[in-house]
Each structure stands twice: as C-alpha cells, then as structure tokens.
Amino acid sequence: MIFATNNAHKLDEVRAILGDQFELTTLRQAGITEDIPENEPTIEGNALAKARYVWQKCGQSCFADDTGLEVDALGGAPGVHSARYATDGHDFAANRAKLLHEMEGKADRTARFRTVVALIIDGCEYTFEGIVEGAITTEELGEGGFGYDCLFRPDGYDKTFAELPAEVKNSISHRGRAMRKLAEWLHNQ
Ligand code: ITT
C-alpha cells in the first residue's frame, strides 16, 4: 500500500507501529513528488483529500494520515492548521514558538492530538481516528519525536512525547491508535 505522506517522521513511526505485516510504498517510490494540496476545513477532509489524490493518480490502494493538535484554551487551534500555524511552510520551530506565545499566562493547558487515517482500497473509502489527551508544557522539553512533541505531555505521564522513548509514544499516541485500528480492519478482511 502507498502511504501518502511527505513527512519522514510519520513514515518512521508508521513503519515501527505496523511492523513488517504490511509493505509500505512511499510517495516518491510511487512517482509523486509534488506537494499534495491540503485545503479542507477538517482533519478528516484533509486525510481523505490526500488519499484520493493518490488513488486518482495511481489507482493503487493507499492511506493518508492527517493530524492536528487541538488546544482547548485556543478554541481548538491550531487544529487542522497545525502544519502551517506560524508560516506557510512546515516550520516546526516557528509553530512551537507561536504556540508557546499564544499560551502565555493560560491556566488551562489541556490539549489533544487527533489523527484521522483515510484508507482507499478498491475505490472504497474508510477512516480511522486516534486521539491522545494531554497538556501543553510551558517550555520545550526533550529531543525526540518531531513537530509539537516537546510541548505535549500525555495524560498519565510526567514527560513529553519528546522525552519518552519512541515505543512509548507509539503505544499511546494518536497515530498509534489510528494505525492499529487500520491494521485490525485490514486483518479482518
Ligand atoms: P503529510 O501531510 O505529508 O503527511 P504533514 O507534516 O503536513 O505531513 P499533517 O498535516 O498531518 O502532516 O500534520 C500537521 C502538523 O502537526 C505536522 O506538520 C506536525 O507539526 C504536527 N504533528 C503531526 N503529528 C505529530 C506528532 O505525532 N507529534 C507532534 N507533532 C505532530
């Protein structure tokens, strides 16, 4: 199956989560080198848009992941705009700096990561959601992971995703949960 992502960190995580039960083809291997448009107003809409783009171009089974960080004190922002929160590019450091700035002085730091995985198989569409609840820290903590990981402390842990080992993140994360639903669905076919 083609995994429709240009994010190398996601690819590493999904390979680790799914193990060797599925062989994943990257966008580059599938001959898609352009950026896939992500202009939908919802995470689910963007996940479906990415998968449809690949299906229409290649006609091969594929899945895509769209993820957002929803911060309650910011009315759910950055949400579907998580990749382009601070700039038009995927500038992780600028996005984190903006989030810390917006959260200055906020007592309520609750937040969640939400992933929707969209699968297209034989032209039929399916979606799988994964959520992890947590809180936004007041400073960057840890070196692992990517994106907002060093600002997100999952509930039940005293460390951020960037401080926790990758296996721990994958076992409780938004992406881990959504991908395991996808794997279970595929196994039951
Ligand atoms: P693709 O669309 O090519 O898959 P992307 O980086 O654009 O990659 P998303 O739109 O799904 O991915 O993700 C939005 C942003 O949310 C992403 O750029 C990261 O900054 C952040 N993000 C996604 N998953 C994350 C995770 O597991 N931990 C921390 N931040 C994450």
Boltz pocket constraint, residues with backbone or C-beta under 6 A from the ligand:
constraints:
  - pocket:
      binder: B
      contacts: [[A, 4], [A, 5], [A, 6], [A, 7], [A, 10], [A, 38], [A, 65], [A, 66], [A, 67], [A, 68], [A, 69], [A, 79], [A, 80], [A, 82], [A, 83], [A, 90], [A, 92], [A, 95], [A, 145], [A, 146], [A, 147], [A, 148], [A, 149], [A, 173], [A, 175]]
      max_distance: 6.0
